[in-house]
Amino acid sequence: MNRYKEWTVYKLLEKGGLFLIGMSVAAVLASCGNQTETEEEKTKKSQELIDQNPDIFGWLVVPDTNIDYPIAQNLDGDDTYYKTHDITGTKESEKGGIYIESFNMNDMCDFNTVIYGSTTKDGDMFSELWNFADEDFFNSHETFMIAIADNILTYEVWTAYARDNNDVMHQYDFTEAEGCQQYLDDMKKDWTSATNIRSEWEQGATPDNFLVSLVTVDPEHPDKQWVVVGCLIDDQNGTIDRNDEIPDVGDTQTPELPSD
């Protein structure tokens, strides 16, 4: 189900709220050691991008990598736009941008928000997601952060693994608990001996979670995706919630037929 059109007037797209993303980005960078600029410089730089492109709704930072990028969602509902355009929203680019599709809302309140980025020859964009294939790196890097409006969200990295290159948003119905649980079950089936998994993560894995999947395509094997899955563990302002709870399996009722 495409929920994008319900969300085109979402409050995060108001300029006042977006300005706070810039300040949140600086706070995230200060906490994870990625900063090469002062807080004021980072805030100014991020705000310039936000002012230029209203598609931007958040900012992703993965500690000890160069993954420090705005996240966009095309306001016209074109899910392929940021495959071929940079984050300014105006320039064509082979690298593309970091983006979500229209199947997700940009409030980060879905069961699984899928964020896409390319693997490039020069190591930009999502190239350093592959660092999580290294066991030592995986074990020493447990979290990543996303800034939205005046909030900072922290996600625990549960797993990093390869899967078939198909769109999970088309494959699963994340509006139903059954579809969410099927995704969790299938994720376990996709694991291989080369996959890194956070110990005992499955004890807390339920359709009630707020997941983020960072996805890039393997350029040497384009039929495969590399996926890093994180689960929300800290919501600084306590604003991440679902307006509509995901119905449990068996909760739906068959409507009664009208009597003659």
C-alpha positions as CSV (number, residue, x, y, z in Angstrom):
1,M,0.0,0.0,0.0
2,N,1.4,3.4,-1.0
3,R,1.0,5.8,2.0
4,Y,3.0,8.7,0.6
5,K,0.1,10.9,-0.5
6,E,-1.3,10.8,3.0
7,W,1.9,12.5,4.2
8,T,2.8,15.2,1.7
9,V,1.9,17.9,4.2
10,Y,3.8,16.3,7.1
11,K,5.0,18.9,9.6
12,L,8.7,18.0,9.2
13,L,8.6,19.7,5.8
14,E,8.0,23.1,7.5
15,K,11.1,25.2,7.3
16,G,11.1,25.9,11.0
17,G,11.2,22.2,11.8
18,L,13.8,21.5,9.2
19,F,16.1,24.1,10.6
20,L,16.3,22.0,13.8
21,I,17.6,19.1,11.7
22,G,20.8,21.1,11.2
23,M,21.3,21.6,14.9
24,S,20.5,17.9,15.5
25,V,23.1,16.9,12.9
26,A,25.8,18.8,14.7
27,A,24.8,17.1,18.0
28,V,24.9,13.7,16.4
29,L,28.3,14.3,15.0
30,A,29.6,15.6,18.3
31,S,28.4,12.4,20.0
32,C,30.0,9.9,17.5
33,G,33.3,11.6,16.6
34,N,32.6,12.1,12.9
35,Q,32.9,15.8,13.0
36,T,35.6,17.6,10.9
37,E,33.8,20.9,11.1
38,T,32.6,23.1,14.0
39,E,29.1,22.7,15.2
40,E,28.2,26.1,13.6
41,E,29.8,25.1,10.3
42,K,27.9,21.8,10.2
43,T,24.6,23.4,11.1
44,K,25.1,26.1,8.4
45,K,26.1,23.5,5.8
46,S,23.1,21.2,6.5
47,Q,20.7,24.1,6.6
48,E,21.9,25.3,3.1
49,L,21.1,21.8,1.7
50,I,17.7,21.7,3.5
51,D,16.8,25.2,2.2
52,Q,17.8,24.1,-1.3
53,N,15.8,20.8,-1.4
54,P,12.5,20.4,0.4
55,D,12.7,16.6,-0.2
56,I,15.2,16.4,2.6
57,F,13.6,15.3,5.9
58,G,16.5,13.8,8.0
59,W,20.2,13.1,8.3
60,L,21.9,9.8,8.7
61,V,25.3,9.3,10.5
62,V,27.1,6.0,10.9
63,P,30.0,6.5,13.3
64,D,33.6,5.9,12.0
65,T,32.5,5.9,8.4
66,N,31.9,8.7,5.8
67,I,28.2,8.0,5.9
68,D,27.1,11.4,6.9
69,Y,24.3,12.4,4.5
70,P,20.9,14.0,4.3
71,I,18.0,11.6,3.6
72,A,15.4,12.6,1.0
73,Q,12.0,11.4,-0.2
74,N,10.8,12.7,-3.6
75,L,7.8,14.9,-3.0
76,D,6.4,13.9,-6.4
77,G,6.4,10.2,-5.4
78,D,9.1,9.3,-7.9
79,D,10.9,6.4,-6.2
80,T,13.6,6.3,-8.9
81,Y,14.5,10.0,-8.7
82,Y,17.4,9.8,-6.2
83,K,18.9,6.9,-8.0
84,T,20.0,9.3,-10.7
85,H,20.1,12.7,-8.9
86,D,22.2,14.0,-6.1
87,I,20.9,15.3,-2.8
88,T,20.5,18.9,-4.1
89,G,17.6,17.5,-6.1
90,T,18.6,19.4,-9.2
91,K,21.7,17.7,-10.5
92,E,21.9,14.3,-12.3
93,S,24.4,12.0,-10.7
94,E,25.6,8.4,-11.2
95,K,26.0,8.1,-7.4
96,G,22.5,9.3,-6.7
97,G,21.4,10.3,-3.2
98,I,20.4,8.7,0.1
99,Y,16.6,8.2,0.0
100,I,13.5,6.3,1.0
101,E,10.6,5.3,-1.2
102,S,7.0,6.5,-1.1
103,F,6.0,3.3,0.7
104,N,7.5,4.7,3.8
105,M,6.4,7.7,5.8
106,N,9.2,10.2,6.5
107,D,8.4,10.4,10.3
108,M,10.5,7.2,10.9
109,C,7.4,5.6,12.6
110,D,7.0,2.6,10.2
111,F,7.9,-0.9,11.2
112,N,10.7,-0.9,8.7
113,T,12.0,2.2,7.1
114,V,14.2,1.2,4.1
115,I,17.0,3.7,3.3
116,Y,18.8,3.2,0.0
117,G,22.2,4.4,-1.2
118,S,24.7,3.3,-3.8
119,T,28.1,1.6,-3.6
120,T,30.5,3.7,-5.5
121,K,34.1,3.2,-6.8
122,D,35.4,6.1,-4.8
123,G,33.9,4.9,-1.5
124,D,31.1,7.5,-1.2
125,M,27.4,7.1,-0.3
126,F,26.7,3.7,1.2
127,S,30.0,2.1,0.2
128,E,31.2,1.9,3.8
129,L,28.2,-0.1,4.8
130,W,30.4,-3.0,3.7
131,N,32.5,-2.4,6.7
132,F,29.9,-4.2,8.7
133,A,30.9,-7.4,6.9
134,D,34.1,-7.3,9.0
135,E,33.4,-9.0,12.4
136,D,35.6,-6.7,14.4
137,F,34.0,-3.6,12.9
138,F,30.5,-5.0,13.5
139,N,31.2,-5.9,17.1
140,S,32.7,-2.5,17.9
141,H,30.1,-0.4,16.1
142,E,26.7,-1.1,17.7
143,T,24.7,2.0,16.7
144,F,23.9,4.6,14.0
145,M,21.9,7.8,14.4
146,I,19.3,9.7,12.4
147,A,18.3,13.3,13.1
148,I,14.8,14.5,12.2
149,A,13.4,17.9,13.0
150,D,14.3,18.4,16.7
151,N,14.8,14.8,17.5
152,I,17.8,12.4,17.5
153,L,17.1,8.7,17.0
154,T,19.6,6.0,17.9
155,Y,19.4,2.5,16.4
156,E,21.2,-0.7,17.5
157,V,22.7,-2.6,14.6
158,W,21.1,-6.1,14.8
159,T,22.6,-7.7,11.7
160,A,24.4,-7.2,8.4
161,Y,23.7,-9.7,5.7
162,A,23.3,-10.3,1.9
163,R,19.9,-11.0,0.4
164,D,18.3,-11.2,-3.0
165,N,18.1,-7.8,-4.7
166,N,14.3,-7.2,-4.6
167,D,12.3,-4.5,-3.0
168,V,11.1,-5.5,0.5
169,M,8.5,-2.8,0.4
170,H,6.8,-4.7,-2.5
171,Q,7.5,-8.1,-1.0
172,Y,6.0,-7.6,2.4
173,D,2.9,-5.9,3.8
174,F,4.3,-4.0,6.7
175,T,0.9,-2.6,7.6
176,E,0.0,-6.1,9.0
177,A,1.7,-7.9,11.9
178,E,1.8,-11.0,9.7
179,G,3.9,-9.3,7.1
180,C,6.2,-7.8,9.7
181,Q,6.7,-11.2,11.3
182,Q,7.3,-12.8,7.9
183,Y,10.1,-10.3,7.2
184,L,11.8,-11.1,10.6
185,D,11.5,-14.8,9.9
186,D,12.8,-14.5,6.3
187,M,15.7,-12.3,7.5
188,K,16.9,-15.2,9.6
189,K,16.7,-17.6,6.6
190,D,18.9,-15.2,4.6
191,W,21.7,-15.4,7.0
192,T,24.9,-17.1,5.9
193,S,28.1,-18.0,7.7
194,A,29.6,-14.7,6.5
195,T,26.8,-12.7,8.2
196,N,27.3,-10.7,11.4
197,I,24.6,-10.9,14.0
198,R,24.2,-9.1,17.3
199,S,24.0,-11.6,20.1
200,E,20.5,-12.4,21.3
201,W,18.9,-9.8,19.1
202,E,15.9,-12.0,18.3
203,Q,14.7,-11.9,21.9
204,G,13.4,-8.4,21.3
205,A,12.3,-8.8,17.6
206,T,8.6,-8.2,17.2
207,P,6.3,-6.4,14.8
208,D,6.1,-3.6,17.4
209,N,9.7,-2.6,16.7
210,F,10.8,0.4,14.7
211,L,13.5,-0.8,12.3
212,V,15.7,0.9,9.8
213,S,17.3,-1.1,6.9
214,L,20.2,0.5,5.2
215,V,20.4,-1.0,1.8
216,T,23.0,-1.0,-1.0
217,V,23.5,-3.2,-4.1
218,D,26.7,-5.3,-4.5
219,P,28.2,-3.9,-7.8
220,E,30.0,-7.2,-8.4
221,H,26.8,-9.2,-7.9
222,P,23.9,-6.9,-8.8
223,D,21.4,-9.6,-8.0
224,K,22.3,-9.2,-4.3
225,Q,21.7,-6.5,-1.7
226,W,23.9,-5.7,1.3
227,V,21.6,-4.8,4.2
228,V,22.4,-3.4,7.7
229,V,19.4,-3.6,10.0
230,G,19.0,-1.5,13.1
231,C,16.3,-1.2,15.7
232,L,15.3,2.0,17.5
233,I,16.7,2.0,21.1
234,D,16.6,5.7,21.9
235,D,14.1,8.4,20.9
236,Q,15.5,11.5,22.4
237,N,12.2,13.4,22.5
238,G,9.8,10.5,22.8
239,T,7.9,11.3,19.6
240,I,8.3,8.1,17.7
241,D,5.0,6.3,17.8
242,R,2.4,4.8,15.4
243,N,-0.8,6.7,14.9
244,D,-2.4,3.4,13.9
245,E,-1.2,0.2,15.6
246,I,-0.3,-2.7,13.4
247,P,-3.1,-5.2,13.7
248,D,-2.1,-8.6,15.2
249,V,-2.5,-11.7,13.2
250,G,-6.1,-12.9,13.6
251,D,-7.4,-9.5,14.7
252,T,-9.1,-8.8,11.4
253,Q,-12.7,-9.8,11.2
254,T,-14.7,-11.0,8.3
255,P,-17.5,-8.6,7.6
256,E,-21.0,-10.0,7.9
257,L,-23.0,-10.3,4.7
258,P,-26.2,-8.3,4.6
259,S,-29.3,-10.3,5.3
260,D,-31.9,-10.6,2.6
